[in-house]
């Protein structure tokens, strides 16, 4: 593994963040669902401060990224880190960079006093499942994720 460093994204990195989002969406067969653009990312990540991004950097090149934000556990009585996306460019996989990103996120969670680090993983993505479980993560099979989005979110907001 070449020398790896991390850096937090800055507003001028919105184009690079979007590149990673598109690469991840392609990998997950969800490219048609990406509607984010640089202006939206800049607004929500940097102006509103609703998420953070770290880049894994090798030889001056961003080879992976993670986008995360806080969640909250009422049972623990403290915040946790919610990992929305973790992605390593295909040509850099198998070199330990994914593990390093996960380790960096865990260290951020510990440094900030968080009680958990949590994320989703698509049920068909066996390479990622194997990666996560191989590092001690546990799938929460007793929980089902529900979502309101788009038109159904709008209808709920209106009381319909």
C-alpha positions in Angstrom: 0.0 0.0 0.0 1.4 3.4 -1.0 1.6 6.1 1.6 -2.0 7.0 2.4 -3.2 10.3 3.9 -6.7 11.7 4.6 -8.1 15.1 4.2 -11.4 16.7 4.8 -13.2 18.0 1.8 -13.5 21.7 1.2 -16.1 23.6 -0.8 -13.9 23.6 -3.9 -14.0 19.8 -3.8 -17.7 19.6 -4.7 -16.9 18.4 -8.3 -14.6 15.7 -7.0 -17.3 14.6 -4.4 -19.8 14.4 -7.3 -17.4 12.3 -9.3 -17.2 9.8 -6.5 -21.0 9.9 -6.1 -21.4 9.0 -9.8 -18.8 6.3 -9.6 -20.6 4.8 -6.6 -24.0 5.0 -8.2 -22.6 3.2 -11.3 -21.2 0.5 -9.1 -24.5 0.1 -7.3 -26.5 0.1 -10.6 -28.3 3.3 -9.5 -26.9 6.0 -11.8 -30.4 7.0 -12.9 -31.1 8.0 -9.3 -28.4 10.6 -8.9 -29.9 14.1 -9.1 -27.3 15.9 -6.9 -25.1 18.5 -8.5 -22.2 20.6 -7.2 -24.4 23.5 -6.1 -26.6 21.2 -4.0 -23.6 19.5 -2.5 -22.0 22.8 -1.6 -25.2 24.0 0.0 -25.9 20.9 2.1 -22.4 19.8 3.0 -20.6 23.1 3.4 -23.1 25.9 3.9 -25.6 24.0 6.0 -23.0 21.7 7.5 -25.2 18.6 7.3 -22.5 16.2 6.3 -18.7 15.8 6.1 -16.5 14.2 3.5 -13.0 12.7 3.9 -10.8 11.7 1.0 -8.3 9.0 1.0 -5.3 10.4 -0.8 -2.4 8.4 -2.4 0.4 10.2 -4.2 -1.7 13.4 -4.3 -4.7 11.6 -5.9 -8.1 11.0 -4.2 -8.6 7.3 -4.4 -11.5 6.9 -2.1 -14.0 8.9 -0.1 -16.5 8.7 2.7 -19.5 10.9 3.3 -20.9 10.9 6.8 -23.1 12.7 9.3 -24.4 12.3 12.8 -27.3 10.3 14.0 -28.5 9.9 17.5 -29.2 6.9 19.8 -31.7 7.6 22.5 -30.7 4.3 24.1 -27.1 5.3 24.3 -28.0 8.9 24.9 -25.3 10.1 22.5 -24.6 10.7 18.8 -23.2 8.2 16.4 -21.7 8.6 13.0 -23.9 7.6 10.0 -21.7 6.5 7.1 -23.7 7.3 4.0 -21.1 6.4 1.4 -17.7 4.7 1.4 -16.2 4.1 -2.0 -12.7 3.2 -3.3 -12.0 3.6 -7.0 -11.8 0.1 -8.6 -8.2 0.3 -9.6 -7.2 1.0 -6.0 -9.2 -1.9 -4.4 -7.5 -4.8 -2.6 -4.7 -2.5 -1.3 -6.1 -1.8 2.2 -7.5 1.6 1.4 -11.1 0.7 2.2 -10.0 -0.7 5.6 -8.0 2.4 6.2 -11.1 4.6 5.5 -13.2 2.6 7.8 -10.5 2.8 10.5 -10.3 6.5 10.0 -14.1 6.9 10.5 -13.9 4.7 13.6 -11.2 6.9 15.0 -13.2 10.1 14.2 -16.2 8.5 16.0 -14.1 7.6 19.1 -12.4 11.1 19.1 -15.8 12.8 19.0 -17.2 10.6 21.7 -19.7 8.9 19.5 -21.3 5.6 20.5 -21.7 4.0 17.1 -20.6 3.9 13.5 -23.4 2.6 11.3 -24.3 2.3 7.6 -26.3 0.5 5.0 -25.1 -2.1 2.6 -27.1 -3.4 -0.4 -28.0 -7.1 0.2 -26.6 -8.2 -3.2 -23.2 -6.6 -2.6 -21.4 -9.6 -1.2 -17.9 -8.2 -1.6 -18.8 -5.3 0.6 -20.7 -7.5 3.1 -17.7 -9.8 3.3 -15.4 -6.8 3.8 -17.5 -5.3 6.6 -18.2 -8.5 8.4 -14.5 -9.4 8.0 -13.7 -6.3 10.1 -16.2 -7.1 12.9 -19.3 -5.3 11.7 -22.6 -7.0 12.5 -25.6 -6.9 10.2 -28.8 -5.8 12.0 -31.1 -8.4 10.5 -33.9 -7.7 13.0 -34.4 -4.1 11.7 -36.2 -3.1 8.5 -35.5 0.2 6.9 -38.5 2.3 5.8 -38.4 5.4 3.7 -40.6 8.3 2.7 -39.3 10.2 -0.3 -40.4 12.3 -3.2 -44.2 12.4 -3.7 -44.9 10.2 -0.6 -42.8 12.5 1.5 -44.7 15.5 0.2 -48.0 13.9 0.8 -47.1 13.0 4.4 -45.9 16.6 5.0 -49.3 17.9 3.8 -51.2 15.4 6.0 -52.5 13.4 3.1 
